[in-house]
């Protein structure tokens, strides 16, 4: 999907759990994707524990934005 899509993407649910290996491609999209993770999905995206996300939600969102360009 990331290789074929030129439209703006909104990614949610289970697809977020597999984004870690696609960060470079996601960052290279012409238009930033919109990601809508809950804490568990964000933890999977950042390969950390959900408790760490809970301690610093804003920092985790910034880290995800930096990593995925979204």
PQR file of N, CA, C, O and H, with PARSE charges and radii, in Angstrom:
ATOM      1  N   UNK A   1       0.826  -1.196   0.000 -0.4000 1.5000
ATOM      2  CA  UNK A   1       0.000   0.000   0.000 -0.0000 2.0000
ATOM      3  C   UNK A   1       0.869   1.258   0.000  0.5500 1.7000
ATOM      4  O   UNK A   1       0.614   2.188  -0.766 -0.5500 1.4000
ATOM      5  N   UNK A   2       1.891   1.290   0.853 -0.4000 1.5000
ATOM      6  CA  UNK A   2       2.750   2.474   0.903 -0.0000 2.0000
ATOM      7  C   UNK A   2       3.497   2.693  -0.403  0.5500 1.7000
ATOM      8  O   UNK A   2       3.768   3.835  -0.775 -0.5500 1.4000
ATOM      9  H   UNK A   2       2.097   0.535   1.475  0.4000 1.0000
ATOM     10  N   UNK A   3       3.830   1.630  -1.097 -0.4000 1.5000
ATOM     11  CA  UNK A   3       4.561   1.753  -2.356 -0.0000 2.0000
ATOM     12  C   UNK A   3       3.670   2.242  -3.494  0.5500 1.7000
ATOM     13  O   UNK A   3       4.166   2.815  -4.464 -0.5500 1.4000
ATOM     14  H   UNK A   3       3.610   0.702  -0.795  0.4000 1.0000
ATOM     15  N   UNK A   4       2.372   2.023  -3.385 -0.4000 1.5000
ATOM     16  CA  UNK A   4       1.459   2.349  -4.479 -0.0000 2.0000
ATOM     17  C   UNK A   4       0.692   3.641  -4.286  0.5500 1.7000
ATOM     18  O   UNK A   4       0.240   4.240  -5.261 -0.5500 1.4000
ATOM     19  H   UNK A   4       1.970   1.558  -2.597  0.4000 1.0000
ATOM     20  N   UNK A   5       0.539   4.071  -3.076 -0.4000 1.5000
ATOM     21  CA  UNK A   5      -0.367   5.164  -2.772 -0.0000 2.0000
ATOM     22  C   UNK A   5       0.294   6.528  -2.921  0.5500 1.7000
ATOM     23  O   UNK A   5       1.374   6.773  -2.382 -0.5500 1.4000
ATOM     24  H   UNK A   5       0.906   3.584  -2.283  0.4000 1.0000
ATOM     25  N   UNK A   6      -0.369   7.407  -3.656 -0.4000 1.5000
ATOM     26  CA  UNK A   6       0.086   8.785  -3.773 -0.0000 2.0000
ATOM     27  C   UNK A   6      -0.886   9.746  -3.097  0.5500 1.7000
ATOM     28  O   UNK A   6      -0.608  10.941  -3.002 -0.5500 1.4000
ATOM     29  H   UNK A   6      -1.246   7.208  -4.094  0.4000 1.0000
ATOM     30  N   UNK A   7      -2.013   9.239  -2.633 -0.4000 1.5000
ATOM     31  CA  UNK A   7      -2.988  10.060  -1.919 -0.0000 2.0000
ATOM     32  C   UNK A   7      -2.582  10.159  -0.457  0.5500 1.7000
ATOM     33  O   UNK A   7      -1.726   9.405   0.007 -0.5500 1.4000
ATOM     34  H   UNK A   7      -2.239   8.268  -2.711  0.4000 1.0000
ATOM     35  N   UNK A   8      -3.185  11.073   0.254 -0.4000 1.5000
ATOM     36  CA  UNK A   8      -2.909  11.158   1.688 -0.0000 2.0000
ATOM     37  C   UNK A   8      -3.541   9.960   2.392  0.5500 1.7000
ATOM     38  O   UNK A   8      -4.671   9.575   2.092 -0.5500 1.4000
ATOM     39  H   UNK A   8      -3.880  11.685  -0.123  0.4000 1.0000
ATOM     40  N   UNK A   9      -2.812   9.389   3.316 -0.4000 1.5000
ATOM     41  CA  UNK A   9      -3.269   8.200   4.030 -0.0000 2.0000
ATOM     42  C   UNK A   9      -3.672   8.532   5.453  0.5500 1.7000
ATOM     43  O   UNK A   9      -3.056   9.371   6.111 -0.5500 1.4000
ATOM     44  H   UNK A   9      -1.894   9.702   3.560  0.4000 1.0000
ATOM     45  N   UNK A  10      -4.709   7.865   5.913 -0.4000 1.5000
ATOM     46  CA  UNK A  10      -5.081   7.853   7.325 -0.0000 2.0000
ATOM     47  C   UNK A  10      -4.950   6.401   7.747  0.5500 1.7000
ATOM     48  O   UNK A  10      -5.658   5.534   7.236 -0.5500 1.4000
ATOM     49  H   UNK A  10      -5.210   7.184   5.379  0.4000 1.0000
ATOM     50  N   UNK A  11      -4.042   6.136   8.681 -0.4000 1.5000
ATOM     51  CA  UNK A  11      -3.771   4.766   9.117 -0.0000 2.0000
ATOM     52  C   UNK A  11      -4.249   4.568  10.541  0.5500 1.7000
ATOM     53  O   UNK A  11      -3.987   5.388  11.421 -0.5500 1.4000
ATOM     54  H   UNK A  11      -3.467   6.841   9.096  0.4000 1.0000
ATOM     55  N   UNK A  12      -4.953   3.465  10.754 -0.4000 1.5000
ATOM     56  CA  UNK A  12      -5.541   3.172  12.048 -0.0000 2.0000
ATOM     57  C   UNK A  12      -5.515   1.668  12.276  0.5500 1.7000
ATOM     58  O   UNK A  12      -5.243   0.884  11.366 -0.5500 1.4000
ATOM     59  H   UNK A  12      -5.165   2.799  10.039  0.4000 1.0000
ATOM     60  N   UNK A  13      -5.798   1.297  13.482 -0.4000 1.5000
ATOM     61  CA  UNK A  13      -6.018  -0.094  13.886 -0.0000 2.0000
ATOM     62  C   UNK A  13      -4.777  -0.957  13.684  0.5500 1.7000
ATOM     63  O   UNK A  13      -3.656  -0.506  13.920 -0.5500 1.4000
ATOM     64  H   UNK A  13      -6.019   1.934  14.222  0.4000 1.0000
ATOM     65  N   UNK A  14      -4.979  -2.188  13.250 -0.4000 1.5000
ATOM     66  CA  UNK A  14      -3.910  -3.185  13.208 -0.0000 2.0000
ATOM     67  C   UNK A  14      -2.752  -2.793  12.304  0.5500 1.7000
ATOM     68  O   UNK A  14      -1.622  -3.222  12.541 -0.5500 1.4000
ATOM     69  H   UNK A  14      -5.890  -2.554  13.059  0.4000 1.0000
ATOM     70  N   UNK A  15      -2.999  -1.993  11.279 -0.4000 1.5000
ATOM     71  CA  UNK A  15      -1.901  -1.595  10.393 -0.0000 2.0000
ATOM     72  C   UNK A  15      -0.815  -0.844  11.169  0.5500 1.7000
ATOM     73  O   UNK A  15       0.357  -0.906  10.799 -0.5500 1.4000
ATOM     74  H   UNK A  15      -3.916  -1.644  11.087  0.4000 1.0000
ATOM     75  N   UNK A  16      -1.181  -0.149  12.220 -0.4000 1.5000
ATOM     76  CA  UNK A  16      -0.214   0.606  13.017 -0.0000 2.0000
ATOM     77  C   UNK A  16       0.773  -0.315  13.739  0.5500 1.7000
ATOM     78  O   UNK A  16       1.900   0.080  14.035 -0.5500 1.4000
ATOM     79  H   UNK A  16      -2.133  -0.098  12.521  0.4000 1.0000
ATOM     80  N   UNK A  17       0.344  -1.526  14.012 -0.4000 1.5000
ATOM     81  CA  UNK A  17       1.188  -2.461  14.746 -0.0000 2.0000
ATOM     82  C   UNK A  17       2.387  -2.929  13.914  0.5500 1.7000
ATOM     83  O   UNK A  17       3.338  -3.481  14.466 -0.5500 1.4000
ATOM     84  H   UNK A  17      -0.572  -1.848  13.771  0.4000 1.0000
ATOM     85  N   UNK A  18       2.353  -2.718  12.605 -0.4000 1.5000
ATOM     86  CA  UNK A  18       3.417  -3.193  11.722 -0.0000 2.0000
ATOM     87  C   UNK A  18       4.167  -2.054  11.039  0.5500 1.7000
ATOM     88  O   UNK A  18       4.839  -2.283  10.033 -0.5500 1.4000
ATOM     89  H   UNK A  18       1.580  -2.270  12.157  0.4000 1.0000
ATOM     90  N   UNK A  19       4.069  -0.850  11.553 -0.4000 1.5000
ATOM     91  CA  UNK A  19       4.698   0.293  10.904 -0.0000 2.0000
ATOM     92  C   UNK A  19       6.196   0.410  11.165  0.5500 1.7000
ATOM     93  O   UNK A  19       6.906   1.035  10.377 -0.5500 1.4000
ATOM     94  H   UNK A  19       3.523  -0.664  12.370  0.4000 1.0000
ATOM     95  N   UNK A  20       6.679  -0.163  12.227 -0.4000 1.5000
ATOM     96  CA  UNK A  20       8.092   0.013  12.588 -0.0000 2.0000
ATOM     97  C   UNK A  20       9.040  -0.293  11.442  0.5500 1.7000
ATOM     98  O   UNK A  20      10.027   0.416  11.247 -0.5500 1.4000
ATOM     99  H   UNK A  20       6.103  -0.671  12.867  0.4000 1.0000
ATOM    100  N   UNK A  21       8.756  -1.329  10.691 -0.4000 1.5000
ATOM    101  CA  UNK A  21       9.655  -1.708   9.601 -0.0000 2.0000
ATOM    102  C   UNK A  21       9.431  -0.877   8.336  0.5500 1.7000
ATOM    103  O   UNK A  21      10.126  -1.069   7.339 -0.5500 1.4000
ATOM    104  H   UNK A  21       7.955  -1.906  10.849  0.4000 1.0000
ATOM    105  N   UNK A  22       8.470   0.038   8.371 -0.4000 1.5000
ATOM    106  CA  UNK A  22       8.154   0.853   7.198 -0.0000 2.0000
ATOM    107  C   UNK A  22       8.337   2.350   7.458  0.5500 1.7000
ATOM    108  O   UNK A  22       7.814   3.174   6.708 -0.5500 1.4000
ATOM    109  H   UNK A  22       7.905   0.194   9.181  0.4000 1.0000
ATOM    110  N   UNK A  23       9.059   2.701   8.493 -0.4000 1.5000
ATOM    111  CA  UNK A  23       9.206   4.113   8.867 -0.0000 2.0000
ATOM    112  C   UNK A  23       9.837   4.939   7.752  0.5500 1.7000
ATOM    113  O   UNK A  23       9.386   6.053   7.486 -0.5500 1.4000
ATOM    114  H   UNK A  23       9.484   2.031   9.102  0.4000 1.0000
ATOM    115  N   UNK A  24      10.866   4.417   7.098 -0.4000 1.5000
ATOM    116  CA  UNK A  24      11.524   5.173   6.030 -0.0000 2.0000
ATOM    117  C   UNK A  24      10.559   5.470   4.887  0.5500 1.7000
ATOM    118  O   UNK A  24      10.518   6.589   4.376 -0.5500 1.4000
ATOM    119  H   UNK A  24      11.232   3.512   7.315  0.4000 1.0000
ATOM    120  N   UNK A  25       9.797   4.479   4.497 -0.4000 1.5000
ATOM    121  CA  UNK A  25       8.840   4.665   3.396 -0.0000 2.0000
ATOM    122  C   UNK A  25       7.753   5.662   3.800  0.5500 1.7000
ATOM    123  O   UNK A  25       7.363   6.514   3.002 -0.5500 1.4000
ATOM    124  H   UNK A  25       9.830   3.569   4.912  0.4000 1.0000
ATOM    125  N   UNK A  26       7.277   5.559   5.007 -0.4000 1.5000
ATOM    126  CA  UNK A  26       6.240   6.469   5.482 -0.0000 2.0000
ATOM    127  C   UNK A  26       6.755   7.910   5.497  0.5500 1.7000
ATOM    128  O   UNK A  26       6.036   8.837   5.124 -0.5500 1.4000
ATOM    129  H   UNK A  26       7.594   4.867   5.655  0.4000 1.0000
ATOM    130  N   UNK A  27       7.999   8.090   5.927 -0.4000 1.5000
ATOM    131  CA  UNK A  27       8.596   9.432   5.944 -0.0000 2.0000
ATOM    132  C   UNK A  27       8.778   9.998   4.546  0.5500 1.7000
ATOM    133  O   UNK A  27       8.794  11.216   4.371 -0.5500 1.4000
ATOM    134  H   UNK A  27       8.583   7.338   6.230  0.4000 1.0000
ATOM    135  N   UNK A  28       8.915   9.137   3.554 -0.4000 1.5000
ATOM    136  CA  UNK A  28       9.185   9.602   2.198 -0.0000 2.0000
ATOM    137  C   UNK A  28       7.926   9.946   1.395  0.5500 1.7000
ATOM    138  O   UNK A  28       8.030  10.397   0.255 -0.5500 1.4000
ATOM    139  H   UNK A  28       8.902   8.148   3.696  0.4000 1.0000
ATOM    140  N   UNK A  29       6.754   9.743   1.969 -0.4000 1.5000
ATOM    141  CA  UNK A  29       5.528  10.082   1.251 -0.0000 2.0000
ATOM    142  C   UNK A  29       5.472  11.578   0.961  0.5500 1.7000
ATOM    143  O   UNK A  29       5.957  12.388   1.751 -0.5500 1.4000
ATOM    144  H   UNK A  29       6.670   9.377   2.895  0.4000 1.0000
ATOM    145  N   UNK A  30       4.889  11.935  -0.159 -0.4000 1.5000
ATOM    146  CA  UNK A  30       4.782  13.342  -0.544 -0.0000 2.0000
ATOM    147  C   UNK A  30       3.937  14.139   0.446  0.5500 1.7000
ATOM    148  O   UNK A  30       4.199  15.317   0.689 -0.5500 1.4000
ATOM    149  H   UNK A  30       4.495  11.276  -0.801  0.4000 1.0000
ATOM    150  N   UNK A  31       2.934  13.495   1.010 -0.4000 1.5000
ATOM    151  CA  UNK A  31       2.068  14.149   1.996 -0.0000 2.0000
ATOM    152  C   UNK A  31       2.105  13.324   3.276  0.5500 1.7000
ATOM    153  O   UNK A  31       1.969  12.102   3.211 -0.5500 1.4000
ATOM    154  H   UNK A  31       2.721  12.538   0.813  0.4000 1.0000
ATOM    155  N   UNK A  32       2.282  13.946   4.431 -0.4000 1.5000
ATOM    156  CA  UNK A  32       2.367  13.170   5.677 -0.0000 2.0000
ATOM    157  C   UNK A  32       1.096  12.361   5.923  0.5500 1.7000
ATOM    158  O   UNK A  32      -0.016  12.841   5.704 -0.5500 1.4000
ATOM    159  H   UNK A  32       2.393  14.938   4.484  0.4000 1.0000
ATOM    160  N   UNK A  33       1.280  11.147   6.375 -0.4000 1.5000
ATOM    161  CA  UNK A  33       0.135  10.313   6.746 -0.0000 2.0000
ATOM    162  C   UNK A  33      -0.418  10.791   8.085  0.5500 1.7000
ATOM    163  O   UNK A  33       0.274  11.454   8.859 -0.5500 1.4000
ATOM    164  H   UNK A  33       2.183  10.757   6.553  0.4000 1.0000
ATOM    165  N   UNK A  34      -1.659  10.448   8.340 -0.4000 1.5000
ATOM    166  CA  UNK A  34      -2.296  10.719   9.625 -0.0000 2.0000
ATOM    167  C   UNK A  34      -2.384   9.380  10.357  0.5500 1.7000
ATOM    168  O   UNK A  34      -2.990   8.432   9.859 -0.5500 1.4000
ATOM    169  H   UNK A  34      -2.220   9.910   7.712  0.4000 1.0000
ATOM    170  N   UNK A  35      -1.782   9.312  11.531 -0.4000 1.5000
ATOM    171  CA  UNK A  35      -1.789   8.094  12.336 -0.0000 2.0000
ATOM    172  C   UNK A  35      -2.672   8.303  13.548  0.5500 1.7000
ATOM    173  O   UNK A  35      -2.638   9.367  14.167 -0.5500 1.4000
ATOM    174  H   UNK A  35      -1.290  10.082  11.936  0.4000 1.0000
ATOM    175  N   UNK A  36      -3.464   7.295  13.894 -0.4000 1.5000
ATOM    176  CA  UNK A  36      -4.403   7.435  15.008 -0.0000 2.0000
ATOM    177  C   UNK A  36      -4.256   6.302  16.027  0.5500 1.7000
ATOM    178  O   UNK A  36      -5.221   5.584  16.285 -0.5500 1.4000
ATOM    179  H   UNK A  36      -3.491   6.430  13.392  0.4000 1.0000
ATOM    180  N   UNK A  37      -3.078   6.131  16.605 -0.4000 1.5000
ATOM    181  CA  UNK A  37      -2.883   5.010  17.529 -0.0000 2.0000
ATOM    182  C   UNK A  37      -3.444   5.269  18.929  0.5500 1.7000
ATOM    183  O   UNK A  37      -3.453   6.399  19.417 -0.5500 1.4000
ATOM    184  H   UNK A  37      -2.294   6.715  16.396  0.4000 1.0000
ATOM    185  N   UNK A  38      -3.910   4.188  19.556 -0.4000 1.5000
ATOM    186  CA  UNK A  38      -4.147   4.248  20.996 -0.0000 2.0000
ATOM    187  C   UNK A  38      -2.821   3.912  21.671  0.5500 1.7000
ATOM    188  O   UNK A  38      -1.842   3.617  20.985 -0.5500 1.4000
ATOM    189  H   UNK A  38      -3.902   3.270  19.159  0.4000 1.0000
ATOM    190  N   UNK A  39      -2.773   3.951  22.976 -0.4000 1.5000
ATOM    191  CA  UNK A  39      -1.506   3.788  23.693 -0.0000 2.0000
ATOM    192  C   UNK A  39      -0.806   2.466  23.353  0.5500 1.7000
ATOM    193  O   UNK A  39       0.411   2.445  23.168 -0.5500 1.4000
ATOM    194  H   UNK A  39      -3.568   4.191  23.532  0.4000 1.0000
ATOM    195  N   UNK A  40      -1.550   1.384  23.269 -0.4000 1.5000
ATOM    196  CA  UNK A  40      -0.946   0.090  22.944 -0.0000 2.0000
ATOM    197  C   UNK A  40      -0.343   0.071  21.554  0.5500 1.7000
ATOM    198  O   UNK A  40       0.748  -0.464  21.355 -0.5500 1.4000
ATOM    199  H   UNK A  40      -2.538   1.401  23.418  0.4000 1.0000
ATOM    200  N   UNK A  41      -1.047   0.653  20.588 -0.4000 1.5000
ATOM    201  CA  UNK A  41      -0.521   0.714  19.226 -0.0000 2.0000
ATOM    202  C   UNK A  41       0.715   1.612  19.153  0.5500 1.7000
ATOM    203  O   UNK A  41       1.686   1.289  18.469 -0.5500 1.4000
ATOM    204  H   UNK A  41      -1.933   1.087  20.749  0.4000 1.0000
ATOM    205  N   UNK A  42       0.669   2.730  19.857 -0.4000 1.5000
ATOM    206  CA  UNK A  42       1.814   3.632  19.868 -0.0000 2.0000
ATOM    207  C   UNK A  42       3.023   2.955  20.511  0.5500 1.7000
ATOM    208  O   UNK A  42       4.153   3.134  20.055 -0.5500 1.4000
ATOM    209  H   UNK A  42      -0.120   2.992  20.413  0.4000 1.0000
ATOM    210  N   UNK A  43       2.789   2.190  21.551 -0.4000 1.5000
ATOM    211  CA  UNK A  43       3.881   1.445  22.185 -0.0000 2.0000
ATOM    212  C   UNK A  43       4.494   0.450  21.199  0.5500 1.7000
ATOM    213  O   UNK A  43       5.716   0.313  21.137 -0.5500 1.4000
ATOM    214  H   UNK A  43       1.871   2.045  21.921  0.4000 1.0000
ATOM    215  N   UNK A  44       3.656  -0.242  20.429 -0.4000 1.5000
ATOM    216  CA  UNK A  44       4.170  -1.181  19.431 -0.0000 2.0000
ATOM    217  C   UNK A  44       4.946  -0.446  18.349  0.5500 1.7000
ATOM    218  O   UNK A  44       5.993  -0.919  17.907 -0.5500 1.4000
ATOM    219  H   UNK A  44       2.664  -0.131  20.479  0.4000 1.0000
ATOM    220  N   UNK A  45       4.446   0.705  17.920 -0.4000 1.5000
ATOM    221  CA  UNK A  45       5.117   1.492  16.885 -0.0000 2.0000
ATOM    222  C   UNK A  45       6.493   1.947  17.339  0.5500 1.7000
ATOM    223  O   UNK A  45       7.430   1.991  16.541 -0.5500 1.4000
ATOM    224  H   UNK A  45       3.595   1.090  18.280  0.4000 1.0000
ATOM    225  N   UNK A  46       6.618   2.285  18.613 -0.4000 1.5000
ATOM    226  CA  UNK A  46       7.879   2.783  19.156 -0.0000 2.0000
ATOM    227  C   UNK A  46       8.705   1.704  19.851  0.5500 1.7000
ATOM    228  O   UNK A  46       9.773   1.981  20.398 -0.5500 1.4000
ATOM    229  H   UNK A  46       5.857   2.249  19.260  0.4000 1.0000
ATOM    230  N   UNK A  47       8.199   0.473  19.823 -0.4000 1.5000
ATOM    231  CA  UNK A  47       8.878  -0.670  20.444 -0.0000 2.0000
ATOM    232  C   UNK A  47       9.223  -0.395  21.906  0.5500 1.7000
ATOM    233  O   UNK A  47      10.361  -0.569  22.340 -0.5500 1.4000
ATOM    234  H   UNK A  47       7.332   0.248  19.379  0.4000 1.0000
ATOM    235  N   UNK A  48       8.213   0.037  22.644 -0.4000 1.5000
ATOM    236  CA  UNK A  48       8.406   0.275  24.073 -0.0000 2.0000
ATOM    237  C   UNK A  48       7.162  -0.185  24.826  0.5500 1.7000
ATOM    238  O   UNK A  48       6.185  -0.631  24.224 -0.5500 1.4000
ATOM    239  H   UNK A  48       7.288   0.179  22.291  0.4000 1.0000
ATOM    240  N   UNK A  49       7.213  -0.071  26.122 -0.4000 1.5000
ATOM    241  CA  UNK A  49       6.111  -0.478  26.975 -0.0000 2.0000
ATOM    242  C   UNK A  49       5.040   0.619  27.032  0.5500 1.7000
ATOM    243  O   UNK A  49       5.367   1.805  27.012 -0.5500 1.4000
ATOM    244  H   UNK A  49       8.007   0.291  26.610  0.4000 1.0000
ATOM    245  N   UNK A  50       3.779   0.229  27.100 -0.4000 1.5000
ATOM    246  CA  UNK A  50       2.680   1.192  27.181 -0.0000 2.0000
ATOM    247  C   UNK A  50       2.802   2.097  28.404  0.5500 1.7000
ATOM    248  O   UNK A  50       2.358   3.244  28.371 -0.5500 1.4000
ATOM    249  H   UNK A  50       3.514  -0.735  27.116  0.4000 1.0000
ATOM    250  N   UNK A  51       3.395   1.594  29.474 -0.4000 1.5000
ATOM    251  CA  UNK A  51       3.574   2.415  30.678 -0.0000 2.0000
ATOM    252  C   UNK A  51       4.497   3.603  30.383  0.5500 1.7000
ATOM    253  O   UNK A  51       4.308   4.689  30.931 -0.5500 1.4000
ATOM    254  H   UNK A  51       3.756   0.661  29.501  0.4000 1.0000
ATOM    255  N   UNK A  52       5.479   3.395  29.530 -0.4000 1.5000
ATOM    256  CA  UNK A  52       6.375   4.488  29.150 -0.0000 2.0000
ATOM    257  C   UNK A  52       5.607   5.552  28.370  0.5500 1.7000
ATOM    258  O   UNK A  52       5.842   6.746  28.555 -0.5500 1.4000
ATOM    259  H   UNK A  52       5.633   2.513  29.086  0.4000 1.0000
ATOM    260  N   UNK A  53       4.707   5.135  27.512 -0.4000 1.5000
ATOM    261  CA  UNK A  53       3.861   6.076  26.761 -0.0000 2.0000
ATOM    262  C   UNK A  53       3.011   6.879  27.737  0.5500 1.7000
ATOM    263  O   UNK A  53       2.887   8.098  27.612 -0.5500 1.4000
ATOM    264  H   UNK A  53       4.516   4.165  27.361  0.4000 1.0000
ATOM    265  N   UNK A  54       2.437   6.197  28.692 -0.4000 1.5000
ATOM    266  CA  UNK A  54       1.557   6.846  29.673 -0.0000 2.0000
ATOM    267  C   UNK A  54       2.304   7.904  30.488  0.5500 1.7000
ATOM    268  O   UNK A  54       1.724   8.925  30.859 -0.5500 1.4000
ATOM    269  H   UNK A  54       2.537   5.207  28.794  0.4000 1.0000
ATOM    270  N   UNK A  55       3.576   7.667  30.765 -0.4000 1.5000
ATOM    271  CA  UNK A  55       4.369   8.612  31.553 -0.0000 2.0000
ATOM    272  C   UNK A  55       4.628   9.923  30.815  0.5500 1.7000
ATOM    273  O   UNK A  55       4.736  10.977  31.441 -0.5500 1.4000
ATOM    274  H   UNK A  55       4.048   6.838  30.463  0.4000 1.0000
ATOM    275  N   UNK A  56       4.725   9.862  29.498 -0.4000 1.5000
ATOM    276  CA  UNK A  56       5.024  11.060  28.713 -0.0000 2.0000
ATOM    277  C   UNK A  56       4.335  10.964  27.358  0.5500 1.7000
ATOM    278  O   UNK A  56       4.979  10.691  26.345 -0.5500 1.4000
ATOM    279  H   UNK A  56       4.637   9.006  28.990  0.4000 1.0000
ATOM    280  N   UNK A  57       3.027  11.188  27.341 -0.4000 1.5000
ATOM    281  CA  UNK A  57       2.258  11.061  26.103 -0.0000 2.0000
ATOM    282  C   UNK A  57       2.746  12.030  25.028  0.5500 1.7000
ATOM    283  O   UNK A  57       2.913  11.641  23.873 -0.5500 1.4000
ATOM    284  H   UNK A  57       2.503  11.410  28.163  0.4000 1.0000
ATOM    285  N   UNK A  58       2.973  13.276  25.397 -0.4000 1.5000
ATOM    286  CA  UNK A  58       3.419  14.268  24.426 -0.0000 2.0000
ATOM    287  C   UNK A  58       4.777  13.889  23.833  0.5500 1.7000
ATOM    288  O   UNK A  58       4.989  14.010  22.626 -0.5500 1.4000
ATOM    289  H   UNK A  58       2.837  13.593  26.336  0.4000 1.0000
ATOM    290  N   UNK A  59       5.679  13.438  24.675 -0.4000 1.5000
ATOM    291  CA  UNK A  59       6.987  12.998  24.196 -0.0000 2.0000
ATOM    292  C   UNK A  59       6.879  11.808  23.257  0.5500 1.7000
ATOM    293  O   UNK A  59       7.607  11.727  22.269 -0.5500 1.4000
ATOM    294  H   UNK A  59       5.506  13.341  25.656  0.4000 1.0000
ATOM    295  N   UNK A  60       5.976  10.889  23.559 -0.4000 1.5000
ATOM    296  CA  UNK A  60       5.786   9.717  22.704 -0.0000 2.0000
ATOM    297  C   UNK A  60       5.206  10.115  21.355  0.5500 1.7000
ATOM    298  O   UNK A  60       5.615   9.589  20.319 -0.5500 1.4000
ATOM    299  H   UNK A  60       5.384  10.955  24.362  0.4000 1.0000
ATOM    300  N   UNK A  61       4.266  11.032  21.366 -0.4000 1.5000
ATOM    301  CA  UNK A  61       3.682  11.507  20.105 -0.0000 2.0000
ATOM    302  C   UNK A  61       4.746  12.205  19.272  0.5500 1.7000
ATOM    303  O   UNK A  61       4.804  12.014  18.057 -0.5500 1.4000
ATOM    304  H   UNK A  61       3.934  11.459  22.207  0.4000 1.0000
ATOM    305  N   UNK A  62       5.582  13.004  19.904 -0.4000 1.5000
ATOM    306  CA  UNK A  62       6.662  13.681  19.173 -0.0000 2.0000
ATOM    307  C   UNK A  62       7.652  12.665  18.608  0.5500 1.7000
ATOM    308  O   UNK A  62       8.110  12.809  17.474 -0.5500 1.4000
ATOM    309  H   UNK A  62       5.536  13.159  20.891  0.4000 1.0000
ATOM    310  N   UNK A  63       7.981  11.645  19.390 -0.4000 1.5000
ATOM    311  CA  UNK A  63       8.901  10.604  18.917 -0.0000 2.0000
ATOM    312  C   UNK A  63       8.321   9.883  17.702  0.5500 1.7000
ATOM    313  O   UNK A  63       9.039   9.610  16.741 -0.5500 1.4000
ATOM    314  H   UNK A  63       7.609  11.529  20.311  0.4000 1.0000
ATOM    315  N   UNK A  64       7.026   9.576  17.741 -0.4000 1.5000
ATOM    316  CA  UNK A  64       6.366   8.915  16.613 -0.0000 2.0000
ATOM    317  C   UNK A  64       6.343   9.827  15.393  0.5500 1.7000
ATOM    318  O   UNK A  64       6.585   9.380  14.271 -0.5500 1.4000
ATOM    319  H   UNK A  64       6.442   9.798  18.522  0.4000 1.0000
ATOM    320  N   UNK A  65       6.057  11.080  15.609 -0.4000 1.5000
ATOM    321  CA  UNK A  65       6.044  12.044  14.509 -0.0000 2.0000
ATOM    322  C   UNK A  65       7.419  12.133  13.858  0.5500 1.7000
ATOM    323  O   UNK A  65       7.535  12.141  12.632 -0.5500 1.4000
ATOM    324  H   UNK A  65       5.860  11.443  16.520  0.4000 1.0000
ATOM    325  N   UNK A  66       8.442  12.198  14.671 -0.4000 1.5000
ATOM    326  CA  UNK A  66       9.816  12.274  14.151 -0.0000 2.0000
ATOM    327  C   UNK A  66      10.185  10.994  13.391  0.5500 1.7000
ATOM    328  O   UNK A  66      10.788  11.052  12.319 -0.5500 1.4000
ATOM    329  H   UNK A  66       8.348  12.192  15.666  0.4000 1.0000
ATOM    330  N   UNK A  67       9.825   9.868  13.946 -0.4000 1.5000
ATOM    331  CA  UNK A  67      10.222   8.591  13.353 -0.0000 2.0000
ATOM    332  C   UNK A  67       9.481   8.294  12.054  0.5500 1.7000
ATOM    333  O   UNK A  67      10.066   7.798  11.091 -0.5500 1.4000
ATOM    334  H   UNK A  67       9.335   9.822  14.816  0.4000 1.0000
ATOM    335  N   UNK A  68       8.166   8.608  12.042 -0.4000 1.5000
ATOM    336  CA  UNK A  68       7.329   8.228  10.901 -0.0000 2.0000
ATOM    337  C   UNK A  68       7.012   9.395   9.969  0.5500 1.7000
ATOM    338  O   UNK A  68       6.430   9.190   8.903 -0.5500 1.4000
ATOM    339  H   UNK A  68       7.691   9.011  12.824  0.4000 1.0000
ATOM    340  N   UNK A  69       7.384  10.605  10.352 -0.4000 1.5000
ATOM    341  CA  UNK A  69       7.106  11.737   9.502 -0.0000 2.0000
ATOM    342  C   UNK A  69       5.625  11.968   9.300  0.5500 1.7000
ATOM    343  O   UNK A  69       5.192  12.436   8.247 -0.5500 1.4000
ATOM    344  H   UNK A  69       7.856  10.771  11.217  0.4000 1.0000
ATOM    345  N   UNK A  70       4.868  11.641  10.300 -0.4000 1.5000
ATOM    346  CA  UNK A  70       3.402  11.714  10.190 -0.0000 2.0000
ATOM    347  C   UNK A  70       2.827  12.546  11.307  0.5500 1.7000
ATOM    348  O   UNK A  70       1.611  12.721  11.383 -0.5500 1.4000
ATOM    349  H   UNK A  70       5.219  11.261  11.155  0.4000 1.0000
TER
END
